[in-house]
């Protein structure tokens, strides 16, 4: 991606040089509180090197999140970027060192694939639809276990090699869900149902 585009997007949302990213609406099922608790367990040096960026619409039942950030002592290392415009999403994903999506429930989990397609390693939940979407191309965690999430984040942030491995797997995984492939497979089903393909 063009460096000038990245610079403009970085300035628009006040993004640090390196960061851990969450994108999603700020609502209970996204497990932002669990993410913040896990992030607060990372070594302080790692938090300073990789601040947390939480981006997304306001959602609901989230008024106590700023208080939790203060209580956990991570206020100066957590940045709320607000809603990200669609045209800026790929730049934001691609600048992140790690995308963390510890949702408790998702019908599909599109942000997982968006991050993978942008070359960002992913940590996500091993619940509901997320393992099916992520396959072996993400680190899968129990979203209710802050220690497990913290361990997984730390392991990846400490290892360029592990992150690079997930990036490669992520690119391949994202290709499996392309709209073109979806359209071809849907057309094949219609043809079978109509008796056009033996």
Steps between C-alpha positions, in 0.01 A plus 500: 500500500618851416702654787332839462157335540617324816638826638173684435293225663741478796465877554120496453446251784804586714650153464836413661792352305424145621181380663266217591163552328139421576228607255132454577201666660545568871243259643508216756526203262822643353669433837692828510525485878660157476740633238598795719557273802718271288692794354565635850675170583767558233838628621505880526788521252292307245198724560714806433638348180158377383219729624143371466279665237127440535305611196130481428159652545357586841281189535324460835557409869856632485493806725718329762785423256693828563477433874640150453790638294586736788455228761738269312762776480526492120338834414812639331540184289144456368380716211133514400509584129123513447326392181733420209379596151470207260761648267751516788444150642762316295767758590418475871510119491827495308673734747409286803756261647223268619122487462315365806134401473394321821126519433266275700273441201505580128266398221799502264795717608590701189769712677708184543519455122547874440804500728641185336453644151700808613792290626430541872538202737183417692407382849132406530253289694453128467123542545197526268592561133851635553700172483328417170594839357856505636597135448866448591590852386443667839586444864177373658422577864224458759351852509399459865860432606695829523821315592482284187433803283789690661734202448403471132550874438834500679621192313427661164627846587829347617550297181535651153521144364167393653329814374647446152373141497146617580522772234580241231223266619262796528550606138417146387200476730355832384521384136269210585222748583523725195172636361588356159536152651173547691321599178642199309395258774152653526456474122611135512232426762231669288608297198489173694154582637379591150647178360740685270810323635508124513 
